[in-house]
Amino acid sequence: VLQDRPAAAVDGSQIPPSKDFSVPLGAVQIGWYVNHHIPGGRYEKDLYFEVLPPQDLDDDGSDGDFPDWRVNQRRFVLECQYLVKLIERFAQAPAPARPLCFFDGSFIISFAGQIRPERAGPYLDAVQALLAASQARATPLVGFVDSSGSRDVVQLVNTAVGPPFMSMSDGALLSALLPNWGDRSPFFTCARNDTLSNTGKAAFYKDVAFCYIRLSAERPPARIELPRWLFDSGQAEAIVDRVRAELVVGNGYPYVIETADAVAVLKQADRDHFYALFQQFAEKQGLPFQTTRKRLSKQARR
């Protein structure tokens, strides 16, 4: 199932601005991994690191002096953009040599409807560009959600059957219907009723198909999302088989996502080193830079 069929994933990590320092500074690190699944092994790991300077973290004053939202947004956008870059990189390869690209999360970004429109825009643009690239380059793409709280199927049943209405998640509803490892539900097209759809910003929802798949006896089924063109072209089952195989390699979680996460992760030691380097730079350049007593105490203890 996997031999000579590449798989790829992108993940990110971040350093949010800290109130321990007088200057807001953040960073985002994006890691990616490609496994070519050829005899003898061939894989690629690489990363991209971006510093978000104070001017990029300047807030409008209503949410505090050290906003995290710009760092979160930048990480999400870069994760999508680097998946698009991988899709474009393999666009001229024969179809079997184009990687199955894993997105760690859902394409149905309802959370964007809960934030200001100007902040939601980059999220919406990034997801739609990713879905469009997959279709334009005929490259398979999967959104994987290990623990989903989505209620799309539940809402469908509630609408069709009427009261009493269920309040559980889709995974809880479908769990008993998927008893064996690898069992999956039918595919559904997403027609979620949320703030984005009610304001005309979720037209791309209909371009996403999803199903639920049993991966563990102890946990509810996971959610798998595909661009709808894969389902319409009859490739969905083959893609699900490849996802199952990646899960076997990864002991219950897609190995490519695990590896991309390991490449991208920023540990506390990395964060401390980042701030130490910036402090040295600021002092060398004569920039105004103060550290809280709490931070100085931590540094002394370490």
C-alpha atoms as one frame of an Amber mdcrd trajectory, in Angstrom:
protein
   0.000   0.000   0.000   2.830   2.402   0.865   5.717   1.243  -1.315   6.710
   3.904  -3.837   3.829   6.112  -2.627   5.310   9.130  -0.839   3.712  10.767
   2.164   4.411  14.225   3.546   3.403  16.364   6.505   4.013  19.840   7.879
   3.752  20.943  11.484   4.637  24.037  13.426   5.716  25.317  16.810   5.935
  28.797  18.210   7.425  31.138  20.758   4.798  33.624  21.916   5.712  37.097
  23.150   6.524  37.058  26.842   5.558  39.590  29.495   8.892  38.835  31.148
  10.496  41.187  28.612   9.754  44.809  27.821   9.935  44.212  24.064   7.340
  41.913  22.459   9.054  39.321  20.309   7.829  36.024  18.912   8.861  33.280
  16.539   7.398  30.466  14.481   9.161  27.291  13.400   7.778  25.104  10.614
   9.026  21.555  10.100   8.265  19.215   7.252   8.902  15.584   6.519   8.652
  13.564   3.316   8.914   9.770   3.293   9.308   8.395  -0.221   8.548   4.837
   0.914  11.099   3.243  -1.387  13.207   0.126  -0.700  16.295   1.112   1.241
  14.562   4.202   2.561  14.599   7.801   1.457  13.207  10.665   3.458  13.589
  14.405   3.886  13.440  16.590   6.980  13.825  20.334   7.046  12.577  23.407
   8.852  11.972  27.115   8.514  12.322  29.610  11.355  10.772  33.065  11.316
  11.142  35.817  13.899   8.157  38.086  14.461   9.593  41.483  15.434   7.803
  44.009  17.641   6.283  45.878  14.694   4.603  42.654  13.508   3.218  42.052
  16.983   1.850  45.556  17.410  -1.739  45.255  18.608  -4.613  47.693  18.345
  -4.599  48.134  22.111  -7.826  46.364  22.953  -6.428  42.918  23.699  -3.407
  43.713  25.826   0.171  44.637  25.168   1.541  41.180  24.329  -0.875  39.561
  21.854  -0.440  35.885  21.047  -2.964  35.876  18.238  -0.545  37.086  15.583
   1.891  34.276  16.405  -0.916  31.695  16.312  -2.187  33.075  13.028   1.259
  33.181  11.432   1.950  29.588  12.431  -1.317  28.364  10.895  -0.767  30.291
   7.669   2.810  29.046   7.302   1.781  25.434   7.893  -0.714  25.722   5.038
   1.747  27.562   2.802   4.469  24.968   3.259   2.048  22.171   2.408   1.190
  24.103  -0.751   4.917  24.352  -1.507   5.246  20.579  -1.199   2.247  20.097
  -3.478   3.754  22.451  -6.066   7.153  20.825  -5.792   5.792  17.430  -6.830
   3.228  18.776  -9.306   5.085  17.528 -12.387   5.688  14.037 -11.008   3.594
  11.085 -12.207   0.430  10.687 -10.147   1.741   7.744  -8.043   4.821   9.782
  -7.105   2.856  12.741  -5.752   2.815  12.572  -1.967  -0.204  12.072   0.215
  -0.025  15.339   2.149  -1.190  15.342   5.765  -2.635  18.414   7.455  -2.698
  18.078  11.238  -6.193  19.390  11.904  -9.479  20.226  10.243 -10.144  22.222
   7.102 -13.473  23.276   8.624 -12.167  26.172  10.685 -15.289  27.254  12.558
 -13.111  29.047  15.114 -12.419  31.709  12.480 -16.027  32.790  12.818 -15.439
  33.617  16.479 -12.673  36.143  15.867 -12.605  39.520  14.181 -13.113  39.394
  10.396  -9.756  41.036   9.703  -8.043  38.384  11.830 -10.080  35.539  10.338
  -9.190  36.464   6.760  -5.669  34.960   6.671  -6.969  31.666   8.128  -9.688
  31.442   5.481  -7.328  32.373   2.658  -4.737  29.813   3.773  -7.159  26.879
   3.954  -8.823  27.718   0.660  -5.443  28.064  -1.067  -4.433  24.651   0.284
  -7.621  22.962  -0.943  -7.306  24.695  -4.314  -3.678  23.612  -4.738  -4.586
  19.995  -4.015  -7.242  20.011  -6.730  -5.264  22.037  -9.272  -2.233  19.742
  -8.955  -4.244  16.530  -8.464  -2.290  15.819  -5.286  -4.017  13.953  -2.441
  -4.517  15.820   0.814  -5.843  14.637   4.175  -6.869  16.534   7.273  -6.439
  14.307  10.330  -8.171  14.997  13.654  -7.377  12.405  16.308  -9.830  13.706
  18.917 -12.676  15.521  17.228 -15.467  17.285  19.042 -17.312  18.001  15.795
 -21.055  17.406  15.647 -21.820  17.497  11.921 -23.359  14.009  11.766 -25.183
  14.562  15.056 -26.711  17.759  13.704 -27.733  15.914  10.544 -29.534  13.264
  12.600 -31.113  15.899  14.836 -32.421  17.746  11.789 -33.747  14.610  10.119
 -35.283  12.941  13.179 -36.229  15.864  15.381 -36.434  16.000  19.177 -35.234
  14.801  21.536 -31.999  16.285  20.212 -28.654  14.625  20.887 -25.796  16.685
  22.317 -22.913  14.226  21.897 -20.016  14.417  19.439 -19.939  12.584  16.118
 -17.273  10.241  17.463 -19.421   9.245  20.428 -22.442   8.709  18.170 -20.579
   6.511  15.691 -18.348   4.641  18.129 -20.609   1.602  18.549 -21.121   1.386
  14.782 -17.380   1.063  14.133 -16.309  -1.842  16.368 -13.151  -3.025  14.597
  -9.835  -1.345  13.925  -9.923   0.403  10.554 -13.716   0.466  10.284 -14.932
   3.736   8.835 -18.211   5.543   8.402 -19.561   6.624   5.015 -18.208   9.880
   3.674 -20.232  13.023   4.257 -20.038  16.453   2.662 -19.657  19.192   5.222
 -22.598  21.612   5.442 -21.951  22.976   8.913 -24.211  25.725  10.172 -21.868
  28.139  11.917 -20.975  31.801  11.958 -18.842  31.537   8.825 -21.561  29.827
   6.804 -24.176  32.262   8.079 -22.078  35.199   6.896 -21.274  33.762   3.475
 -17.628  32.949   4.205 -17.798  29.145   4.214 -18.501  28.281   0.582 -15.428
  26.030   0.696 -17.070  23.770   3.298 -18.893  21.968   0.486 -15.488  21.151
  -1.023 -14.604  19.010   2.008 -15.681  15.397   2.548 -15.155  13.631   5.858
 -15.542  10.284   7.559 -14.780   8.739  10.940 -12.438   5.795  11.396 -11.794
   3.432  14.296  -8.155   3.493  15.366  -8.330   2.475  19.022 -10.649   0.460
  21.226 -10.255   2.989  24.046 -10.917   6.186  22.093 -13.732   7.464  19.880
 -13.146   7.242  16.125 -10.838   9.805  14.561 -11.983  12.180  11.847 -10.464
  12.145   8.361 -11.145  14.971   5.923 -10.453  15.022   2.187 -10.916  17.595
  -0.539 -14.177  16.573  -2.177 -12.547  16.151  -5.578 -10.823  13.020  -4.264
 -14.190  11.511  -3.351 -15.830  12.576  -6.620 -12.968  11.033  -8.624 -13.315
   7.678  -6.857 -10.009   7.881  -4.980 -11.331   8.180  -1.434 -11.090   4.515
  -0.451  -7.540   4.196  -1.773  -6.572   7.294   0.199  -8.144   5.886   3.372
  -6.147   2.671   2.860  -2.955   4.715   2.717  -3.969   6.563   5.866  -4.569
   3.220   7.613  -1.111   2.046   6.540   0.517   5.243   7.838  -1.280   4.685
  11.133   0.135   1.165  11.390   3.651   2.513  10.850   3.019   5.199  13.458
   1.454   2.899  16.072  -1.944   4.573  15.935  -1.016   8.054  14.737   0.197
   9.068  11.255   3.948   8.603  11.325   4.563  11.502   8.964   2.697  13.919
  11.252   4.562  12.603  14.302   7.879  13.111  12.549   7.030  16.593  11.274
   6.036  17.499  14.831   9.365  16.211  16.148  11.203  18.313  13.555   9.220
  21.468  14.329   8.939  21.325  18.103  10.437  24.150  20.150  11.214  23.079
  23.702  11.601  25.322  26.718  15.368  25.233  26.316  14.955  26.524  22.751
  12.738  29.349  23.979  15.227  30.301  26.686  18.046  30.298  24.140  16.006
  32.443  21.752  15.361  35.096  24.378  18.963  34.985  25.577  20.189  35.645
  22.039  17.765  38.523  21.640  18.838  40.002  24.969  22.473  39.867  23.856
  21.554  41.491  20.547  19.543  44.238  22.241  22.357  45.040  24.672  24.925
  45.099  21.876  22.792  47.466  19.803  21.930  49.658  22.760  18.223  48.930
  22.465  15.905  49.547  25.430  15.333  46.152  26.983  14.240  45.248  30.496
  13.646  41.897  32.140  11.239  41.280  35.014  12.580  40.270  38.425  10.728
  36.982  38.025  12.661  36.251  34.840  15.963  37.224  36.428  15.195  34.915
  39.351  14.520  32.037  36.965  17.775  32.670  35.129  19.710  32.732  38.406
  18.204  29.415  39.508  19.142  27.795  36.231
